[in-house]
Amino acid sequence: MKRAILALWCGVVFCVAPRIIAQPSPRTWTADNGNGTFSNPLFYDEFSDPDLIRVGDEFYLTGTTMHTMPGLPVLHSRDLVNWELMSYALDRLDLGPEFRLENGKEIYGKGIWAPSFRYHRGTFHIFSNVNGQTTQHFTATDPRGPWTRTSMKRSLHDLSVLFDDDGKVWVVWGYQDMHLAQLDSTLTDLVPGTERVLFAKDAGMGEGAHFYRIDGKYFITSAWYAGRMRLAAARADRLDGPWEVNREISADETFGLRQGFRVRGNGNAPQIVVTPGNPTARGTMSMHQGGIVQTPAGEWWGFSMMDANAIGRLTALSPVTWKDGWPYFGLSGNLGRDPVSAELVRGGIEAETRQALANMREVLKAAGMDFKDVTTVTAYITSFDDFAKFNAIYREHFPADPPARATVQVAALNAGAKVELQMIAVK
């Protein structure tokens, strides 16, 4: 009989334990610094118009892909920093000869953009715009797919969808004034008579809406992209208003990047003309389009994008500080500015337990074992108030007791962790 004692502990959603299996250093950019902090951007690559949701303890992210196929990536994370690709909402988009490069037609620089990502009653939804077409609606019961596409009856520019608490589904879209309407039961058209304009053109709102209901209030974030880029927000107690606008919950953050060379007219003219950038320009590349998400632990985080010269648009993550009822990006004393680096996102007891058990599985696998070989588990938690939640997740992996008998103790843990697991496995 081989007796192996394997110890593992995991802190917040990310693993804070020493690596038992040596991992090679990443050869490309990674936001996770490996020391409990992360640095922006999340990806050092084009990732435009992000929309991000939480389902239980898991986070999901999608963004614009324009003419490239497959399109609308679906990414998954447990800590908002480390992401993995799960699927694409579409393998190919065939809506006419230009999508097939036939008859001298093409969609270069066009395609599918500004998705609204939502989850409601067991179904994932992505609503997205397509140049020259109506808005497209993709659904799946598993984020890995398969995804089903349905064409809506109208084109709703930069839309965002809200599944409200009373069962009604609402959509906002447009630029500056923004429109609001109720979606019908098929989610393909507007309910007649429900469309209305929300804001005056000069109220300070832009486009790229993200629509939320938080603690009974309605919030809309939007991107102002002309000149000095910024992220605006609006709030109301009722959908029919009155709406109050905050012109800047995020502004002027470029992480020190300066404007580089530009192609005049986005390269659409017969001749391509490159013009020098303006390194003294203020706000022309700042973080703007994005939204907010709450973690299982109750923390609020913001996500948004910035123009980054030839790289494209980069997506960044920022802690959110609520002040006077507004979700400002950044930390107290420097509101509106994304930190270059910050502590990794903390999860709730359920997320930490799942991550600890997932790490336990990796260690067992490396030793040629599985959960069935575990005879004893000692669990340390910071509060017995968390015991019921911990036990529910633990039982998903160890439904019988024995063979894996668990002892639970309350203890002070390192690095802000809520869960520490130690195990004995025998084979």
N, C-alpha and C positions, 0 to 999 in steps of 0.2 A: 504494500500500500504506500502510495506516495502522498505525503502530507505537505500541502503548500499553504503558507500563511501569507495572504495578500492584503495589503492595507491600501486604502484609497480614501481621500477626502476631497470634497468639492465645495467651493464657496458659493458665490453668486452664480448667475446663469452660466458664466464661463468657468472653466476648471481652474482652480488656483492651486491644485496639488502639484508637487514635483512630477515631471514626466517620468514614468517608469520605462516607457519605450522611447528611445531616442528618436527624435524627429529631425529631418534635415531642415536647415534654415530656408524660408521661402525665397524663391528667386524673383518674385514679382512683388509689387506693392501689397502690403497687408495693413489694414487699419489697426489691428490688434497689436499692441506693443509687447505683449507677453509679460507684462508686469502689473496687470490690473488696470491699465489705462489704454486708451485708444487715441489715434490721431486722425484728423480729417485730411482728405476726403475718404469716404467709405471705399470707393473704387477709384484708382487713378486711370479712369477710362470714361468715355462717353456714357452717361446714364441720365437721360433727360426726363423731365416731367414725372418725378417719382410719386407714387402713391403707395401707402403703407398701412397695413391693418394688423390687429392682433386678434387671434382666435384662441381662446384659452391661454395657454402659456407660450404659444408659438406666434411668431411674426411672419408676415408675408409681404413681399414687395414686388411691384412691377413698374415699368416705365416705357417711354416712347422708343420705337424701333424704326419708324418711317418706312423706307422702301426695302429694308433688309428682311430676309426670311431665313429661318422661322422668326416669328415676331411675338412681341409682348412676353418677355421672360417672366416666369414666376419663381421668385427666390424665397428661401426659407431661412429663418434664424431663430435662435433662442435668446440672443442678447443684443440684437439690433446692430451688431458690429461684424460678426462672422456670418457670412451668407453662403448658401449653397444653391445651385440651380436645381429646381425640381422639374420644370416643364416649360413649354411654350404654349400660350393660348391658341396659337395658330401655326401650322406647318407652312402653309402658303395661303395667300389671299388672292383669289382669282375673281376679280370683279369687272373684268373687261380686258380688251386686247392690250392696253397699256401695262397691265399687271403681268402679261405674258411676253412683253417686248415684241409684240406683233404690229405689223403695218406701220413700222417706223415710230411707234409710240413707246413711251416709258414713264415711269413714276419716280425717277431719280430726284431725291430731295423732297419727295412727297410720301404718301403712304398712310401709315396708321400712327396716331399720336395722342398724347394727353389722356391716358387711361384713368378711369375712376374705379378703384378696387374696393369691393365690399363683400361681406359675408352675412348671410341671413338664413336662419333656420336650416342649416345643413348644406347650404349651397354657396359656392364662391361665385361672385359676379365681377366681370370686368366690362365696363362700358367705355368705348373708345372711338375717337373721330378718325375719319378717312377722307382725304382730299377728294372732292368731287363726288362723294357718296354720302349716304345717310350714316348716322352713328351705328356702330356695330356692338352687339351685346354677346358676350361669351359667358358660358356657365359650366360649372363642373362640381361634382360632389366630393371629389378628391383633388387637391391641388396638383397632384401628379398627372391629372387628366384621366380620361379624355375630356377635351373641351368641345362644347357645342356652340356654333355661331348662329345668331339670328340678326337680321337687318331690322333696325328700327325704322319708323316712318319718316323721321325728320333728322336733320343734322343739327346737333346741339353743341355749339362751340365750347370746348374746354369745360365740359359738364362735370358735375359731381352729384352723386345720388345719395339720398338719406332714407333709410328704412326707419320710419318713425315708430315711437312706442305704441301708437294707436293702430298700427297695421297699415297706415297709408305710406306710400312711397313718393318722395318728392325729389325734384331735380332742379339744380341751379346751373345757369350757363351764361355765356356772353362776355362782353368786354365793357368795363366801366359801369354801365347802368345795371347790368346783370338781370336776368329773367328767372322767375320761379314758377314752377307748375307741378301739378300732381301727375304721376305716371299711372297709366291704367293697369289693370290686373295682369295683362300680358307683358308689361314692361317694354312695350314697343311704341307707344304713342302717348300723347298728353291727354288728360281728361279735359274735354271741352269746357271752356269757361273758367279754368283755374290759372291760366297764365297771367302773370302780372310783372311789372317792372319794379325792382327793389330800390334802386338808387338813382340819384341825379348823376349826369355824366361827370360832373366835377366833384363828386363826393370823395374821391380818392381811391376807389376800388379799381382793380385792373382786370386780369383774366386768370385762367388756371385755378378755378375754384376748388376748394376742399370744404365740404359741408358736414357739420357735426351737430349733435345735440349733447350737451354736457351739463349735468346737474340741472336739467329743466330749461336751460337757455340754448338758443340756436346760435351757432358760430359759423362764419364763412371766412376762410383765409383766401387771399388772392394775390397775384403777382403783378406788380407794376414794372414794366420792362423798358419804357421809353425814357432815355436819358439816364437819370439816377434810379437804378433798380432798387426795389424794396419789396417787402412782404407786408401787405395790409390785412386788416381783419375787420369784421363787422359782427355785431351781436344784437340779439333781440329776445324778448321774453315770449313773443308770439311770431308766427310766420308772417302775419300781416303787419308786423311792426308795432311801434316805430323801431327802425334800425339805427344803431349808433356805429360810427366808423372810426377806427383807429388807423391812421395812415401808415404807421410804422411800428410793427412788432419785431421787425428785423430789417436792418439797413446798413449799407456801407461795408459789409464784411466781404473781403476778397482774399484773406489770408496772405496779404502782401503782394499778390499778383498784380501786375500792371498790364494795361491794354497793349496788345501787340498788333502786328500788321493785320489789315482787314481786306477782304475782297469786296470791291464796290458792288452794291446791288445784289449781294449774296451770289455773285457769279452768274446771274441770269442774263446779263447783257451779251451781245454777240462777241465782244472782246472782253477778256478777263483783265481787270485793272486792279492792281494791288496798291493800297494806300497805307502809309505809315500809321502806326498806332499813336495814341496820345497817352504817354506815361503819367501825365498829371491829371488825367480825367478822374473825377470822383464819382463812384457809384455805377460806372458803366458796365461793370462785370460782377456786381455784388450778388450775394445769396438772395434769391427771390422765391420762385414758385415752389410751394411745398405745403406741409400740414403738420399735424401733431398726433401723437399716440400715447396712450397710458399703459404702463407696464403692470404686471400682476401685483407688484409691490406698491402700486399707487403713484409711482413717479411719472412725470410727464416729460416727453422728449419731442423735439421738433426735427423735421427733415426738410431739406430744401436743396435747390441746385444753384450753381453759379456758372457763368460763361468763363471758360478757361482757354481762350485763344485757340490754337490749332488742336488741342486735345478734345475740345467739345465742351459739353456741360458736365460738371462734376456734382455728385450728390454728397451732402455732408449731414452730420448729426449734431444736434445741440441740446443741452438741457434746457428745459422750459421753466421760467420763473413766473408764477402768477402774481400780478400786481394790479390792484384796483379792478380785479375781475378780468384782466387781459392776459393772454398767454404769450409773454415776451420770450423770444429766443435769447439765450445767454444767462449768465449768472448775475446775482444781485451786485450792483455797483458797476456793471458793464452791460446793461440790458440792450438787446437788439444786436449783439455781436456774438457770433458762434466762437466758442473756444477752439484753438488749434488742437488742443489735447484735453481729455477729460477722463474721469474714472469710468470704467466699464459699467454698463447698465446692470442694475441689481434686479433679480427676479424674486418672485414669491417663493414660499416654502415648496409649493408643488413643482415649480420649474427647477428649483435647486435639487429636489429629490430625484426628479426624472434625469437630470444631467448627471448626478452622482451615480445613479444606477446604470446609465449609458456608459459612463467611464468604467464602472465596475465590469460591464460586459466586455469592454475592450481588453482590460487586464486579464480577465479569465480566458478570452480567446487567444491571447498571446501565450498563455500557459497551457493551451490545449484543453481548456475546461469550459464549462457553461454554468448557468445558474443552478442546474440540478446537482452540481458538485459542491455547492456552498452549504455548509452545515451550520454555521453560526454567523450572525450579523450583529454587531454592536452599533447602534445609531445614537449619535449625540445631536441634540437639538437645543436651541437657545431658550425655548419656552414650551411648556406643556400645552399652551394655548394652540400650538401648531401641531399637536400630536395627531388629531383626527385627520387633518389634511395630509400629513406625512404618511400615516398608516394606509389611507386610501390609495395613494400612489404606490407604496411598497407592495400592497396586496396584488396590484396588477402584475407584478413580476414574480411574487412568491405567494400564490394563493393558498398554499398549505403550510402549516406550522406545527410540527416539523414537516419537511426536512430542514428548512432554513429558519431556525428559531432566532427571533430578534429580541435583543435587549435594548431598551430605549432609556437614555439618561439625559438630564438637562445639564448643560455645561456652557461655559464661555468659550467661543471659538475664535480662531484667528481670522484676520482680514475681512471682518464683517460677515462671515459665513453664517448661514442658518442651519446647515446640515453637515455632519461628518459621518462617514460610514467606514467601519472596519469589518473585515470578513475573514473567515477561515474556510478554505475549500479543501476537500479531500478527494483524491482519485487514485 
